[in-house]
Amino acid sequence: MSRKFNSNRARLKRHMRMRNRLVGSLARPRLNVFRSGHHIYAQIIDDTTGQTLVAASSLDESLKDFKPAVPASVQEKAVKGNERLEVAAEVAPAKGKGAKAEKPAKAAAQAPASKGGAQASKGKPGTQSKTVLPTAQKGEHKTPLEALVAIAGNRKVAMAREVGKLVARRAQEKGVSSVVFDRGGYAYHGRIAALAEGAREGGLKF
């Protein structure tokens, strides 16, 4: 009997393995991250006493009206896309008699070429040219910080970054400047990486 894969159970296993070597102290507490489908939570914990020193989440009142800024690259793409649509609309033939008159001309131009090709294929069987497909090229390897640039306009990713900045600001108010980052068994990309980079921007060291 095959067992169904449980992603959350697998994450908890990874987290327990990580917790064997990640321990927060008073001098360097542990920054723990948890994310759900809609929200993300971060808390700084002193494991020696089991006390949460600082906490922040996307449900904070200060982030209630948060709206991500649209990156400049996205705005440029939108402007270029609108320009291409305008040019295409000018070049395209108008609907009516002009558009109908062009169709027979195109069909007549294509007819001799198709007949010649058919005769050539009948006269010389097996002489069709093979199409050579281009070789696949791998994309450049990107660091987690470079990968965040492409999804910086995503609301959840931008919110995670703000949560990282918020928890870093609250930690500095408590006198905490260095932490141990505990990603909670999640992969270091997307919202988890955005929160970590936001905490670094806020002044936390890890």
N, C-alpha and C positions, 0 to 999 in steps of 0.2 A: 504494500500500500504506500503510495507516494505521499509525502508530507508537503503541505502547502507552505511556501516561503512566507515568513512573517518578517517584514522589513523592520518593524519597530523592535521586535525581539532581537534581531541581529544587531541593531544599533545599540541596544542596551548591553549586549555582550561586548561589543567594541568599547563601549564606555567603561565597563567594569575592568577591562584589560588596561585601559588608559589610566584609570584611577589607582591602579597598583603602583604607579610611579609618579602620579601628580598629586601632591599634597600641599595645601595652602597653609601658610603660617601667618603670624601677626605682621612680620616684616614684609612678607611677600604672599599675600592671600591669593586665592584661586578665583579667576573670572570664569564662571560657568555660564553656558549659553543653552537655551532651549527654544526651539521654534515649532510652531504649529502651522496649520494651513494658511492662517491669515495674520498671525502675530508672532513677535519674537520677544524673548525675555532674557535679561542678563542680570546676574547678581555676583557680587564679590563676597567670598566666604572665607572665614578663618576656620580651618579644619581642626585646629588645636582645641578650640572652644565650641565649635559647631555653631558659630554665630554668623549671621548675614550682616555684613558691614554696610553695603550699599546695594541698591537694586534699581533697575529701570526697565521699562518695557514700552512697546508701541502703543499701549493703552494709557500712557501718562497724559494728564490734562494738557501739559505743555506741547505735546505733539498731536493734539486733537485736530487742529486745522492745518496740519502740515501738507504742503503740496510740493512735489519734486520739481526742480528747475529743469527745463528742457535744454539738453546739451546743444551747443552751437553747431556741432556736426549734423545733428538731426534736423535743425532748422535749415541748414544749407541744402540738405538732401530734399527737404520739402519744397524749397524755392526752386531748385533745379527740376524737380518733378513737375511743378506747375508750368515752368517755362517750356518743357518738352511737350506737355499736353496742348499748350497754346499753339506751338509750332505745328504739331500734328493736325490740329483742327484747321489751320490755315492751308496746309498742303492737301488735305483730304478733299476729294471732289464732292461737290454739293449733291444732295439727293435730287433725283428727277431725271430729265432727258440726258443731261451730260453724263451721269453715272451709268445709265443704261447703254449709251452709245459706246462707252469704253470697253464693255464686256466682249462684244463680238470681235473687236480689233485684237484684244489679248488672245482670244481663242484661235483666231486665224494665224497669229504669229506663232503660237505654240504648236499648231497642227503640223506644219512641215517638219519641224524638229522631231516630233514624235514618230512621224512616218519614216523619216530617215533612220531614226534609231531602231525602229522595228525591222527595217530592211537589213541594216547592218548586223543585227542580232541573228536574223535568219541566215544570212550568207556565211557568217563566221560564228558558229556556235562555240560557247565556252571562252570567248575573248572579252568578257565583261571585266572592267577594271575593279579591283577590290578597294573598298574604302578603308583607309588606314586611320584608326582611332587614335587620338592623342593620348599619351601616357598620363596616368593620374599623378598629380603633384600634391604632396603633403603640405598643409599649411604650416606657417611658422609657429614654433612653440611659444606660448605666451605664459607669463607669470600670472598668479592669481590677481595681482593688482592691474595688470594690463587687460586681463579678461573682464574686469569689472567695468572698463570704459564702455564696452558695447552695450551693457545693460544698466548703465547709470541712470537712464531715464525711467526705469521700472520703479513703480511706487513702493513695492515691498522692499526692494534693494536699497532705495534711497532712504526709506524709513529705518531699515536696519543700521545704516550708517549713522543716522541721527541718534538712534538709541545708543550706539557705541560712544558717540561724543558726549551724550548726556550722562552715561554711567562713568565716563572718565572725569567729567567735571565734578560730579558728586563725590567720586573717590578722592580727588585732589582736595576737596573741602574737608574730607576726613583725614587728610595727611597720607594717603596712599598714592605712591607714584610708580610702583613696580608690582606686577602680578604674574601669576602662572595662568596661561590661557588653556582652558578646558573646553574643547569644542563639542563635548557631549556625545561623541561617537558619530557626529555628522562629518561629511566630507568638507574640506576647506575650499569652498567655492560658493558663489551666489551670496545669499544673505549672511551666511556665517563669515565669509571673507569680508563682506562689507562692514559688518559690525566690528570685526577686528581692526580693520583699517580706520574706521571712525574712532575707535578707542585710542589707536596710536596717534591720530590727529589731535585728539583731546589731551595728549600728554602722557598716557600710560605707556610703560615700557614692558615688553615681554617678547 
